Amino acid sequence: MANLNRIASVERELSSRMFLQLKGRSERLPVSQAFQSHFKLM
């Protein structure tokens, strides 16, 4: 779960894995496949 106001970017890799980059944080958070559809428009 992530606060939408804290998401800096959404990245997709060639392997179809998706990651969230949060503002002020260096690590990338993986997004489960069940929730990737929620971030496709970002």
Rosetta blueprint (number, residue, H / E / L):
1 M L
2 A L
3 N L
4 L H
5 N H
6 R H
7 I E
8 A E
9 S E
10 V E
11 E E
12 R E
13 E L
14 L L
15 S L
16 S L
17 R L
18 M E
19 F E
20 L E
21 Q E
22 L E
23 K L
24 G L
25 R L
26 S L
27 E L
28 R E
29 L E
30 P E
31 V E
32 S L
33 Q H
34 A H
35 F H
36 Q H
37 S H
38 H H
39 F L
40 K L
41 L L
42 M L
